[in-house]
Amino acid sequence: MATKEKFKDFVKKNPILLNYVRDGKMTWQKFYEIYDMYGEDEAVWNDYLKGKKVQNSNSSNFDLASFIKGIDLDSIQNGVNSMQRVLGLLQDMSSKKDTPKETYKARPLYKHFED
């Protein structure tokens, strides 16, 4: 079995590693490098696997709450405002195309100024 497949099995056995990745404390690349260098049975995993818990359906509510706490509302508001400006600009551009332009009408040759 390839090292990558063994690593996937190791992660399936230790779902607590997923929390470190979700929280931004570690990346899958770093975990894979540790696994590749030390394997499964080394003391290096003790820091990550202590307090090992299996995730259940109740933990998904906690994850949702932590996700909502991590949302930056100011950046979302700035994004919405930017989109509104872009849509307003596009609306103005499209309405200008719909209005008929005044065309230049040439003055008849036989007419002089103020005739």
C-alpha positions, 0 to 999 in steps of 0.5 A: 500500500502506498504511503498516501493510502496509509496516511488516509487510513491513519486519518480515518482512524484519528478524526481529531486531526481534522479539527487541527486543519479546520482551525488552521493550526495545521495543514494536511501537507504538514501532517503528511510530512510528519507521517511520512517521516515518523510513521504512525507509532511515534511519540510525535503524534501524542501532541495531536492525538491527546484527548482523542474524541470521536466526532458525533452529530453534536459536534457539528453544531459546535463547528457551525457556531465556531464558523459563524464566530469567525465570519468578518461582517465588515468584509462581507458588507464591503463586498456587498457594497462593491457589488452594488456599485458594480451593478449600478454602473452596469445598469447605468451603462445599459440604460444609456444604450437603450436611449436613442441618441440625437442624430445630427440633421443637416440643414437644407442647402437652400436655407440660410441662417434665420430664414 
